[in-house]
Amino acid sequence: MIDLGDRLKTLRTGKHMTQWQLAQHIGVTKSMVSAYETGIRYPSYDILIRLACVFGVSTDYLLGLENRRYLNAEGLSERQIQIINELISEFRNME
């Protein structure tokens, strides 16, 4: 099973965010973000939802209940979405 702390740290570093920057986004202290990432503490439901919004993932993804990530296509044209889907298919075929 995927650990919430590991997944959170991977998402944060993937966005080149410091713990302090993430803390500012979700309204907690840097030490709380550190505690989430190390598994010492778990976020409340409210903070879990904020984390999901910051990273554009579902709460189920953060909790390790699903492995699928979603792309936010809001504001993109149908043609742009089609191009992204084609790129994803191409990358899957490379494996």
MARVEX-184835 format. One record per atom (N, C-alpha, C): residue number from 1; residue in one letter; chain; atom name; x, y, z. Coordinates in pm, whole numbers, plus 32768, in hexadecimal, padded with zeros to 4 digits. Layout:
BEGIN
ATOM   i aa ch at    u    v    w
ATOM NUM  A  A CA    X    Y    Z
...
***
This chain:
BEGIN
ATOM   i aa ch at    u    v    w
ATOM   1  M  A  N 8054 7F89 8000
ATOM   1  M  A CA 8000 8000 8000
ATOM   1  M  A  C 8058 807D 8000
ATOM   2  I  A  N 802F 80E1 7FB6
ATOM   2  I  A CA 8079 815E 7FAB
ATOM   2  I  A  C 8065 81AF 802B
ATOM   3  D  A  N 80D1 81E6 805E
ATOM   3  D  A CA 80CC 8238 80D6
ATOM   3  D  A  C 80A9 82C8 80AF
ATOM   4  L  A  N 804A 8303 80F6
ATOM   4  L  A CA 8021 838D 80DC
ATOM   4  L  A  C 8098 83EB 80E0
ATOM   5  G  A  N 80EF 83DC 813F
ATOM   5  G  A CA 8163 8434 814B
ATOM   5  G  A  C 81BE 842D 80D3
ATOM   6  D  A  N 81D8 83B3 80A3
ATOM   6  D  A CA 822C 83A3 802C
ATOM   6  D  A  C 81EB 83E2 7FB2
ATOM   7  R  A  N 816C 83CB 7FA2
ATOM   7  R  A CA 8124 8401 7F2E
ATOM   7  R  A  C 8123 849A 7F35
ATOM   8  L  A  N 810B 84D1 7FAB
ATOM   8  L  A CA 8109 8561 7FBE
ATOM   8  L  A  C 8191 859F 7F9D
ATOM   9  K  A  N 81FB 8562 7FCE
ATOM   9  K  A CA 8281 8597 7FB4
ATOM   9  K  A  C 82A2 8590 7F1E
ATOM  10  T  A  N 827D 8523 7EDD
ATOM  10  T  A CA 8294 8515 7E4E
ATOM  10  T  A  C 824B 8581 7DFF
ATOM  11  L  A  N 81CE 859A 7E22
ATOM  11  L  A CA 8181 8603 7DDF
ATOM  11  L  A  C 81BE 868D 7DF8
ATOM  12  R  A  N 81E5 86A6 7E74
ATOM  12  R  A CA 821D 8729 7E98
ATOM  12  R  A  C 82A0 8743 7E4F
ATOM  13  T  A  N 82F9 86E2 7E52
ATOM  13  T  A CA 837B 86F6 7E10
ATOM  13  T  A  C 836B 86F9 7D78
ATOM  14  G  A  N 8308 86B2 7D44
ATOM  14  G  A CA 82EC 86B6 7CB5
ATOM  14  G  A  C 82C1 873F 7C85
ATOM  15  K  A  N 8287 878D 7CE0
ATOM  15  K  A CA 825F 8817 7CC0
ATOM  15  K  A  C 82C9 887C 7CEC
ATOM  16  H  A  N 833C 8849 7D17
ATOM  16  H  A CA 83AB 889E 7D45
ATOM  16  H  A  C 8380 88FC 7DB4
ATOM  17  M  A  N 8332 88C6 7E12
ATOM  17  M  A CA 8302 8914 7E83
ATOM  17  M  A  C 834F 88EC 7F00
ATOM  18  T  A  N 8368 894D 7F54
ATOM  18  T  A CA 83A2 892F 7FD7
ATOM  18  T  A  C 8330 890B 8036
ATOM  19  Q  A  N 8353 88D2 80A7
ATOM  19  Q  A CA 82EC 88B6 810C
ATOM  19  Q  A  C 82AC 8938 8139
ATOM  20  W  A  N 82FA 89A1 8145
ATOM  20  W  A CA 82C6 8A22 816E
ATOM  20  W  A  C 8261 8A56 810A
ATOM  21  Q  A  N 827F 8A4D 8088
ATOM  21  Q  A CA 8223 8A7C 8021
ATOM  21  Q  A  C 81A0 8A2F 8025
ATOM  22  L  A  N 81A9 89AB 8033
ATOM  22  L  A CA 812F 895A 803C
ATOM  22  L  A  C 80DF 8980 80B8
ATOM  23  A  A  N 8124 8994 8126
ATOM  23  A  A CA 80E0 89BB 81A2
ATOM  23  A  A  C 8092 8A3C 818E
ATOM  24  Q  A  N 80CC 8A9C 8146
ATOM  24  Q  A CA 8088 8B1A 812B
ATOM  24  Q  A  C 8009 8B04 80D7
ATOM  25  H  A  N 8011 8AA9 8077
ATOM  25  H  A CA 7F9E 8A8D 8021
ATOM  25  H  A  C 7F29 8A4E 806C
ATOM  26  I  A  N 7F48 89F9 80CD
ATOM  26  I  A CA 7EDC 89AF 8110
ATOM  26  I  A  C 7EBB 89E4 819B
ATOM  27  G  A  N 7F05 8A48 81C9
ATOM  27  G  A CA 7EE4 8A88 8248
ATOM  27  G  A  C 7F11 8A3E 82C5
ATOM  28  V  A  N 7F85 89FE 82BC
ATOM  28  V  A CA 7FBF 89BC 8332
ATOM  28  V  A  C 8051 89E9 833F
ATOM  29  T  A  N 8096 89B8 83A3
ATOM  29  T  A CA 8123 89D9 83B4
ATOM  29  T  A  C 817B 8979 8365
ATOM  30  K  A  N 81F7 89A2 834E
ATOM  30  K  A CA 8257 894C 830A
ATOM  30  K  A  C 826B 88CA 8359
ATOM  31  S  A  N 826D 88D3 83DD
ATOM  31  S  A CA 8281 885B 842E
ATOM  31  S  A  C 820D 87F8 841E
ATOM  32  M  A  N 8194 882B 8403
ATOM  32  M  A CA 8123 87D1 83EB
ATOM  32  M  A  C 8134 8788 8366
ATOM  33  V  A  N 8162 87CF 8300
ATOM  33  V  A CA 817B 878E 827F
ATOM  33  V  A  C 81E5 8722 8291
ATOM  34  S  A  N 824D 8741 82DC
ATOM  34  S  A CA 82B6 86DE 82F8
ATOM  34  S  A  C 827C 8665 8341
ATOM  35  A  A  N 8224 867E 83A1
ATOM  35  A  A CA 81E6 8611 83EC
ATOM  35  A  A  C 818D 85BA 8392
ATOM  36  Y  A  N 8148 85F9 8332
ATOM  36  Y  A CA 80F8 85AC 82D3
ATOM  36  Y  A  C 8152 8553 827E
ATOM  37  E  A  N 81C0 858D 824E
ATOM  37  E  A CA 8219 8542 81F4
ATOM  37  E  A  C 8262 84D0 823A
ATOM  38  T  A  N 827D 84DF 82B9
ATOM  38  T  A CA 82C3 8475 8303
ATOM  38  T  A  C 8264 8412 8346
ATOM  39  G  A  N 81E2 842D 833C
ATOM  39  G  A CA 8180 83D1 8375
ATOM  39  G  A  C 816A 83E2 840A
ATOM  40  I  A  N 81A0 844C 8444
ATOM  40  I  A CA 818C 8466 84D3
ATOM  40  I  A  C 80FD 8493 84ED
ATOM  41  R  A  N 80C8 84E3 848F
ATOM  41  R  A CA 803F 8515 8499
ATOM  41  R  A  C 7FF8 84FC 8415
ATOM  42  Y  A  N 7F74 84FD 841B
ATOM  42  Y  A CA 7F21 84F2 83A3
ATOM  42  Y  A  C 7ECD 8570 8397
ATOM  43  P  A  N 7EB8 859E 831C
ATOM  43  P  A CA 7E69 8619 830B
ATOM  43  P  A  C 7DD6 8602 832B
ATOM  44  S  A  N 7D95 866D 8357
ATOM  44  S  A CA 7D04 8668 836C
ATOM  44  S  A  C 7CC1 865D 82E3
ATOM  45  Y  A  N 7C40 8642 82E3
ATOM  45  Y  A CA 7BF7 8639 8265
ATOM  45  Y  A  C 7C03 86BC 8216
ATOM  46  D  A  N 7BF7 872B 825C
ATOM  46  D  A CA 7BFF 87AE 821C
ATOM  46  D  A  C 7C87 87C1 81D8
ATOM  47  I  A  N 7CF1 87A0 821E
ATOM  47  I  A CA 7D78 87B0 81E7
ATOM  47  I  A  C 7D8F 874C 8176
ATOM  48  L  A  N 7D5B 86D4 8183
ATOM  48  L  A CA 7D66 8670 8119
ATOM  48  L  A  C 7D28 86A3 8097
ATOM  49  I  A  N 7CB5 86E2 80A3
ATOM  49  I  A CA 7C73 871B 802E
ATOM  49  I  A  C 7CC6 878D 7FF4
ATOM  50  R  A  N 7CFE 87E0 8049
ATOM  50  R  A CA 7D54 884D 8019
ATOM  50  R  A  C 7DCD 8816 7FCF
ATOM  51  L  A  N 7E09 87AD 8005
ATOM  51  L  A CA 7E7D 876E 7FC3
ATOM  51  L  A  C 7E55 8739 7F39
ATOM  52  A  A  N 7DE3 86F8 7F32
ATOM  52  A  A CA 7DB4 86C3 7EB2
ATOM  52  A  A  C 7DA2 8734 7E4C
ATOM  53  C  A  N 7D6D 87A4 7E79
ATOM  53  C  A CA 7D5A 8817 7E1F
ATOM  53  C  A  C 7DDF 8852 7DF2
ATOM  54  V  A  N 7E3D 8860 7E4C
ATOM  54  V  A CA 7EC0 8898 7E29
ATOM  54  V  A  C 7F04 8844 7DBE
ATOM  55  F  A  N 7EFB 87C0 7DCC
ATOM  55  F  A CA 7F43 8768 7D70
ATOM  55  F  A  C 7EED 8735 7CFC
ATOM  56  G  A  N 7E6D 8757 7CFD
ATOM  56  G  A CA 7E17 872D 7C90
ATOM  56  G  A  C 7E03 8697 7C89
ATOM  57  V  A  N 7DF9 8659 7CFF
ATOM  57  V  A CA 7DE2 85C8 7D07
ATOM  57  V  A  C 7D69 85B0 7D61
ATOM  58  S  A  N 7D3A 8536 7D61
ATOM  58  S  A CA 7CCA 8514 7DBA
ATOM  58  S  A  C 7CFE 84F3 7E45
ATOM  59  T  A  N 7CA5 84F9 7EA6
ATOM  59  T  A CA 7CCB 84D1 7F2D
ATOM  59  T  A  C 7CEA 843B 7F30
ATOM  60  D  A  N 7CA5 83ED 7EDD
ATOM  60  D  A CA 7CC3 835E 7ED3
ATOM  60  D  A  C 7D52 8348 7EA3
ATOM  61  Y  A  N 7D80 839B 7E47
ATOM  61  Y  A CA 7E0A 838F 7E17
ATOM  61  Y  A  C 7E6B 83AD 7E89
ATOM  62  L  A  N 7E52 8417 7ED4
ATOM  62  L  A CA 7EAA 8439 7F45
ATOM  62  L  A  C 7EAF 83C9 7FAC
ATOM  63  L  A  N 7E3C 838A 7FC2
ATOM  63  L  A CA 7E34 8321 8027
ATOM  63  L  A  C 7E65 8299 7FF5
ATOM  64  G  A  N 7E88 8292 7F74
ATOM  64  G  A CA 7EBB 8216 7F3D
ATOM  64  G  A  C 7E4F 81B3 7F17
ATOM  65  L  A  N 7DD2 81E0 7F10
ATOM  65  L  A CA 7D64 8187 7EED
ATOM  65  L  A  C 7D58 8175 7E56
ATOM  66  E  A  N 7D92 81D0 7E0B
ATOM  66  E  A CA 7D95 81C2 7D7A
ATOM  66  E  A  C 7E1B 81F9 7D49
ATOM  67  N  A  N 7E46 81C8 7CD7
ATOM  67  N  A CA 7EC6 81F2 7CA0
ATOM  67  N  A  C 7EB9 824E 7C28
ATOM  68  R  A  N 7E3E 8265 7BFD
ATOM  68  R  A CA 7E2A 82BB 7B88
ATOM  68  R  A  C 7E30 834D 7BB0
ATOM  69  R  A  N 7E77 8398 7B5D
ATOM  69  R  A CA 7E7A 8429 7B6D
ATOM  69  R  A  C 7E2B 8466 7AFC
ATOM  70  Y  A  N 7DF5 84D9 7B14
ATOM  70  Y  A CA 7DA1 851B 7AB2
ATOM  70  Y  A  C 7DE1 859E 7A87
ATOM  71  L  A  N 7DCE 85C0 7A0A
ATOM  71  L  A CA 7DFD 8641 79D8
ATOM  71  L  A  C 7D87 86A0 79D2
ATOM  72  N  A  N 7D9E 871A 79FE
ATOM  72  N  A CA 7D35 877E 79F9
ATOM  72  N  A  C 7D35 87BB 796D
ATOM  73  A  A  N 7CCF 879F 7920
ATOM  73  A  A CA 7CC6 87D0 7896
ATOM  73  A  A  C 7C6D 884B 788B
ATOM  74  E  A  N 7C4A 8883 78FC
ATOM  74  E  A CA 7BF3 88F9 78FC
ATOM  74  E  A  C 7C34 896A 78AC
ATOM  75  G  A  N 7BE6 89A5 7854
ATOM  75  G  A CA 7C18 8A15 7805
ATOM  75  G  A  C 7C5D 89ED 7784
ATOM  76  L  A  N 7C6E 896A 776E
ATOM  76  L  A CA 7CAE 893B 76F3
ATOM  76  L  A  C 7C44 891F 7689
ATOM  77  S  A  N 7C6B 892F 760D
ATOM  77  S  A CA 7C0F 8911 759F
ATOM  77  S  A  C 7C08 8879 758B
ATOM  78  E  A  N 7BA5 884D 7542
ATOM  78  E  A CA 7B99 87BE 7524
ATOM  78  E  A  C 7C14 878D 74D9
ATOM  79  R  A  N 7C4A 87DF 7480
ATOM  79  R  A CA 7CC2 87B9 7434
ATOM  79  R  A  C 7D3A 87AB 7491
ATOM  80  Q  A  N 7D49 8805 74F1
ATOM  80  Q  A CA 7DB8 87FB 7550
ATOM  80  Q  A  C 7DAC 877D 75A6
ATOM  81  I  A  N 7D34 875C 75D0
ATOM  81  I  A CA 7D1E 86E3 761E
ATOM  81  I  A  C 7D3D 8668 75CA
ATOM  82  Q  A  N 7D18 866B 754C
ATOM  82  Q  A CA 7D36 85FC 74F2
ATOM  82  Q  A  C 7DCD 85EA 74E4
ATOM  83  I  A  N 7E17 8655 74D5
ATOM  83  I  A CA 7EA9 864E 74C9
ATOM  83  I  A  C 7EE6 8612 7547
ATOM  84  I  A  N 7EB6 863C 75BB
ATOM  84  I  A CA 7EEA 8606 763A
ATOM  84  I  A  C 7ECD 8570 7642
ATOM  85  N  A  N 7E55 8547 761D
ATOM  85  N  A CA 7E33 84B8 761F
ATOM  85  N  A  C 7E8C 8469 75C0
ATOM  86  E  A  N 7EAA 84A2 754C
ATOM  86  E  A CA 7F04 845F 74ED
ATOM  86  E  A  C 7F90 8452 7526
ATOM  87  L  A  N 7FC0 84B8 756A
ATOM  87  L  A CA 8044 84B1 75AA
ATOM  87  L  A  C 8047 8445 7615
ATOM  88  I  A  N 7FDF 843E 7665
ATOM  88  I  A CA 7FD8 83D7 76CD
ATOM  88  I  A  C 7FDB 834D 768E
ATOM  89  S  A  N 7F8F 8339 7625
ATOM  89  S  A CA 7F8D 82B8 75DF
ATOM  89  S  A  C 8018 8297 75A8
ATOM  90  E  A  N 8059 82FA 7570
ATOM  90  E  A CA 80DF 82E4 7538
ATOM  90  E  A  C 8142 82BA 75A6
ATOM  91  F  A  N 813D 82FE 7619
ATOM  91  F  A CA 8195 82D9 7687
ATOM  91  F  A  C 8179 824C 76BB
ATOM  92  R  A  N 80FB 8227 76BF
ATOM  92  R  A CA 80D8 819E 76EC
ATOM  92  R  A  C 810F 8137 7689
ATOM  93  N  A  N 810E 8155 760A
ATOM  93  N  A CA 8141 80F9 75A4
ATOM  93  N  A  C 81D8 80EB 75AA
ATOM  94  M  A  N 821D 8149 75E7
ATOM  94  M  A CA 82AE 8146 75F2
ATOM  94  M  A  C 82DE 80E3 765C
ATOM  95  E  A  N 8286 80BE 76B6
ATOM  95  E  A CA 82AD 8065 7725
ATOM  95  E  A  C 82C9 7FD9 76FA
***
